[in-house]
């Protein structure tokens, strides 16, 4: 069985990866190998995956890995916007190589841009969260919605 963290970046994906590893679920955060190959051998080396690019791949991963579980991390919109803005400004410099190699393309696919746009990002975040909840609406046994910023988990 696989466990996929399907929350947006900056919603507790690192905390989720840490928790899963502590529970004995060998978890990889930011499985960059999957950006270009969803069948990369890395998928067989771990049982848990969080962070990008899982948000773009969760439906296909669900089809390819029956009986998997999906943990959807969220946080309040105001703090998420503040954190994602940091990622697109300070973080872009701090993680320059990662952004150039993976982040820009991922953000282009997810947001349609590589530049921070508060309104666009907020609309995308809201739509994504609705879409994930709707996708798993009839499969609550496979889906957990969690907000670490509210003490859940």
C-alpha positions as CSV (number, residue, x, y, z in Angstrom):
1,X,0.0,0.0,0.0
2,X,1.2,3.5,-0.9
3,X,0.4,6.7,1.0
4,X,0.4,9.9,-1.0
5,X,0.4,13.4,0.5
6,X,-1.8,15.4,-1.9
7,X,-1.6,18.8,-0.2
8,X,-0.2,21.9,-1.9
9,X,3.3,23.0,-1.2
10,X,3.6,24.9,2.1
11,X,0.7,23.1,3.7
12,X,2.6,20.8,6.0
13,X,4.1,18.4,3.5
14,X,7.4,18.3,5.4
15,X,5.6,17.6,8.7
16,X,3.6,14.9,7.0
17,X,6.7,13.2,5.6
18,X,8.3,13.3,9.0
19,X,5.2,11.8,10.6
20,X,4.9,9.0,8.1
21,X,8.6,8.1,8.5
22,X,8.1,8.1,12.3
23,X,5.2,5.7,11.8
24,X,7.5,3.3,9.8
25,X,6.2,4.3,6.4
26,X,9.3,4.9,4.3
27,X,8.5,8.3,2.8
28,X,10.2,10.5,0.3
29,X,9.4,14.2,0.3
30,X,9.6,16.0,-3.0
31,X,10.0,13.0,-5.3
32,X,11.5,14.9,-8.1
33,X,12.2,11.8,-10.1
34,X,8.4,11.5,-10.8
35,X,8.3,14.9,-12.5
36,X,9.3,13.4,-15.8
37,X,8.5,9.7,-15.3
38,X,5.6,8.6,-13.1
39,X,6.9,5.0,-13.4
40,X,10.4,5.9,-12.2
41,X,11.9,3.1,-10.1
42,X,11.8,5.4,-7.0
43,X,8.1,4.6,-6.8
44,X,9.0,1.1,-5.7
45,X,11.6,2.1,-3.2
46,X,9.2,4.1,-0.9
47,X,5.7,3.6,0.4
48,X,5.0,7.3,1.1
49,X,5.4,10.4,-1.0
50,X,4.7,14.0,-0.2
51,X,5.1,17.4,-1.9
52,X,5.5,18.3,-5.5
53,X,4.8,16.8,-8.0
54,X,2.2,14.6,-6.3
55,X,-0.4,17.4,-6.6
56,X,-0.2,17.1,-10.4
57,X,-0.1,13.3,-10.4
58,X,-2.5,12.1,-7.7
59,X,-5.3,10.9,-10.0
60,X,-2.9,8.9,-12.1
61,X,-1.1,7.5,-9.0
62,X,-4.5,6.5,-7.7
63,X,-5.2,4.5,-10.8
64,X,-1.7,2.9,-10.9
65,X,-1.7,2.0,-7.1
66,X,-5.0,0.6,-6.0
67,X,-5.8,0.6,-2.3
68,X,-3.5,3.6,-1.7
69,X,-4.3,6.2,0.9
70,X,-4.3,9.9,0.3
71,X,-3.6,12.6,2.9
72,X,-4.7,16.1,1.9
73,X,-2.9,18.7,4.0
74,X,-4.3,22.2,4.0
75,X,-3.8,25.4,6.0
76,X,-5.7,28.7,6.3
77,X,-5.5,30.8,3.2
78,X,-3.9,33.8,4.7
79,X,-0.9,31.9,6.2
80,X,-0.6,29.8,3.1
81,X,-0.4,32.9,0.9
82,X,2.2,34.4,3.2
83,X,4.3,31.2,3.0
84,X,3.9,30.7,-0.7
85,X,4.9,34.3,-1.3
86,X,8.1,33.6,0.8
87,X,8.8,30.5,-1.4
88,X,8.4,32.5,-4.6
89,X,10.7,35.4,-3.4
90,X,13.2,34.3,-0.7
91,X,12.8,30.6,-1.4
92,X,13.4,31.1,-5.1
93,X,16.9,32.4,-4.2
94,X,17.5,29.9,-1.4
95,X,16.5,26.9,-3.5
96,X,17.7,28.3,-6.8
97,X,18.9,25.1,-8.3
98,X,15.8,23.2,-7.4
99,X,13.6,26.0,-8.8
100,X,15.5,26.1,-12.0
101,X,15.4,22.4,-12.5
102,X,11.9,21.5,-11.3
103,X,10.1,24.3,-9.6
104,X,9.5,26.6,-12.5
105,X,8.1,23.9,-14.7
106,X,5.9,22.6,-11.9
107,X,4.6,26.0,-11.0
108,X,3.9,26.7,-14.7
109,X,1.8,23.6,-14.8
110,X,0.1,24.2,-11.5
111,X,-0.4,28.0,-11.6
112,X,0.3,28.9,-15.2
113,X,3.1,31.2,-14.2
114,X,6.5,31.2,-12.4
115,X,5.9,34.6,-10.7
116,X,3.9,35.1,-7.5
117,X,0.4,36.4,-8.2
118,X,-1.7,36.5,-5.0
119,X,-5.2,36.4,-6.6
120,X,-4.2,33.6,-9.1
121,X,-2.5,31.5,-6.5
122,X,-5.4,31.8,-4.1
123,X,-8.0,30.9,-6.8
124,X,-5.8,27.9,-7.8
125,X,-5.4,26.8,-4.1
126,X,-9.1,27.0,-3.5
127,X,-10.0,25.1,-6.8
128,X,-7.4,22.4,-6.1
129,X,-8.7,21.8,-2.6
130,X,-12.3,21.5,-3.9
131,X,-11.2,19.2,-6.7
132,X,-9.3,16.8,-4.4
133,X,-12.2,16.7,-1.9
134,X,-14.7,16.0,-4.7
135,X,-12.4,13.3,-6.3
136,X,-12.4,11.4,-3.0
137,X,-15.9,12.2,-1.9
138,X,-17.1,8.7,-2.3
139,X,-14.0,7.1,-0.9
140,X,-13.6,8.5,2.6
141,X,-11.8,5.4,3.7
142,X,-8.9,6.3,1.4
143,X,-8.8,10.0,2.2
144,X,-7.8,12.1,5.1
145,X,-8.1,15.9,5.2
146,X,-5.8,17.5,7.8
147,X,-4.7,20.9,8.9
148,X,-1.5,20.8,11.0
149,X,-1.8,24.5,11.7
150,X,-4.9,23.9,13.7
151,X,-3.3,21.2,15.8
152,X,-4.8,18.3,13.9
153,X,-2.6,15.2,13.5
